[in-house]
């Protein structure tokens, strides 16, 4: 979504808007709701969560704590990826 690069689906992280309007990471890729995808690159998460790009894609407004939760997940994802090469 943010970097606009075409990647195989398993390389992407799905975010889903729940019925209450909150957004969470859909690790299984099967949750019901409007979804958007981000690649695992930190830049993609920064772009997606900056401003209202993700909110626009999911047609919702992110609460501050929800946005912080997604930012933390993106950081943890980055750390786990950098640890794979060791």
Buried (B, 14 or more C-beta within 10 A) or exposed (E): BBBEEEEEEEEBBBBBBBEEEBBBBBEEEEBEBEBBBBBBBBEBBEBBBEEEBBBEBBEBEBEEEBBEBBEEBBEEBBEEEEEEEE
